[in-house]
Amino acid sequence: MVLCAKIIKIAVDGYSSCGKSTLARDLAKKLGYIYIDSGAMYRAVTLFALQNNYIGKGFFNKNDLIANLNSITIQFKPDKNFNPITYLNNKNVEKEIRQIAVSSYVSEVSAVAEVRARMVALQRSLSENCGVVMDGRDIGTVVFPEAELKLFLTAAIDIRAQRRFNELTQQNNNIDFETVKRNLIQRDDYDKSRKTSPLRQAKDAILIDNSKLTKTEQLSIALKLAKKVINEN
């Protein structure tokens, strides 16, 4: 754990399957900070939309989802290894929100301005008066534009697709590599082109291409950057 006189906020943004959550979670543990998985929050809202038939193949009833946003509660509770588990309306949905069905619609749901406004407000409330590491697509540009350290992760599309494919097959999902790759490309395009909080690198964010980096190497780079900023503050 890093002991410091001043706590900071760390934003980790980037493309899908770049290891944002893994890096942010591990970095938070090293620093003794709170980790918030913003992507899990949008996935939870998407799962809620699917469960209530607000979205599906060829349709999206945005108004119905918006009208029921106040009935959604999202919490993070640690498991036995202190990893954050996502709860939607008091139910553990960590495995469900990682399925390809949710991945196929999360970009559409997260593009809704009212959804983003609700999530941003919740994200900010969860991080009051504490050191925090949060990952997502608009953390450094919208949620915490004042963050003292901003990281932006990227990697080659084939490498990202392979990582996601491995993750899904380990969960016993019957899916092929090309479907996973196509889904990532579609999500990238959608996230970059949406009108509300598009995916983009903040001007003061440090770019990390982890195509050829191990998780340990990437964490070491991020930890050194964090310590430098903490010491400067």
Secondary structure as the mmCIF struct_conf table of DSSP 4:
data_model
#
loop_
_struct_conf.conf_type_id
_struct_conf.id
_struct_conf.beg_label_comp_id
_struct_conf.beg_label_asym_id
_struct_conf.beg_label_seq_id
_struct_conf.end_label_comp_id
_struct_conf.end_label_asym_id
_struct_conf.end_label_seq_id
BEND BEND1 ALA A 5 LYS A 6
STRN STRN1 LYS A 9 GLY A 14
BEND BEND2 TYR A 15 TYR A 15
TURN_TY1_P TURN_TY1_P1 SER A 16 SER A 17
BEND BEND3 CYS A 18 GLY A 19
HELX_RH_AL_P HELX_RH_AL_P1 LYS A 20 LEU A 31
TURN_TY1_P TURN_TY1_P2 GLY A 32 GLY A 32
STRN STRN2 ILE A 34 ASP A 37
HELX_RH_AL_P HELX_RH_AL_P2 SER A 38 GLN A 51
TURN_TY1_P TURN_TY1_P3 ASN A 52 ASN A 53
BEND BEND4 TYR A 54 TYR A 54
STRN STRN3 ILE A 55 GLY A 56
TURN_TY1_P TURN_TY1_P4 LYS A 57 GLY A 58
STRN STRN4 PHE A 59 PHE A 60
HELX_RH_AL_P HELX_RH_AL_P3 LYS A 62 ALA A 67
TURN_TY1_P TURN_TY1_P5 ASN A 68 ASN A 68
HELX_RH_3T_P HELX_RH_3T_P1 LEU A 69 SER A 71
STRN STRN5 ILE A 74 PRO A 78
TURN_TY1_P TURN_TY1_P6 LYS A 80 ASN A 81
BEND BEND5 PHE A 82 PHE A 82
STRN STRN6 PRO A 84 LEU A 88
TURN_TY1_P TURN_TY1_P7 ASN A 89 ASN A 90
STRN STRN7 LYS A 91 ASN A 92
TURN_TY1_P TURN_TY1_P8 GLU A 94 LYS A 95
HELX_RH_3T_P HELX_RH_3T_P2 GLU A 96 ARG A 98
BEND BEND6 GLN A 99 GLN A 99
HELX_RH_AL_P HELX_RH_AL_P4 ILE A 100 SER A 103
TURN_TY1_P TURN_TY1_P9 SER A 104 TYR A 105
HELX_RH_AL_P HELX_RH_AL_P5 VAL A 106 SER A 110
TURN_TY1_P TURN_TY1_P10 ALA A 111 ALA A 111
HELX_RH_AL_P HELX_RH_AL_P6 ALA A 113 LEU A 126
TURN_TY1_P TURN_TY1_P11 SER A 127 ASN A 129
BEND BEND7 CYS A 130 CYS A 130
STRN STRN8 VAL A 132 GLY A 136
BEND BEND8 ARG A 137 ASP A 138
HELX_RH_PI_P HELX_RH_PI_P1 ILE A 139 VAL A 143
TURN_TY1_P TURN_TY1_P12 PRO A 145 GLU A 146
BEND BEND9 GLU A 148 GLU A 148
STRN STRN9 LEU A 149 THR A 154
HELX_RH_AL_P HELX_RH_AL_P7 ILE A 157 GLN A 170
TURN_TY1_P TURN_TY1_P13 GLN A 171 ASN A 172
HELX_RH_AL_P HELX_RH_AL_P8 PHE A 177 SER A 193
BEND BEND10 LYS A 195 SER A 197
TURN_TY1_P TURN_TY1_P14 LYS A 203 ASP A 204
HELX_LH_PP_P HELX_LH_PP_P1 ALA A 205 ALA A 205
STRN STRN10 ILE A 206 ASP A 209
TURN_TY1_P TURN_TY1_P15 SER A 211 LYS A 212
HELX_RH_AL_P HELX_RH_AL_P9 LYS A 215 GLU A 232
#
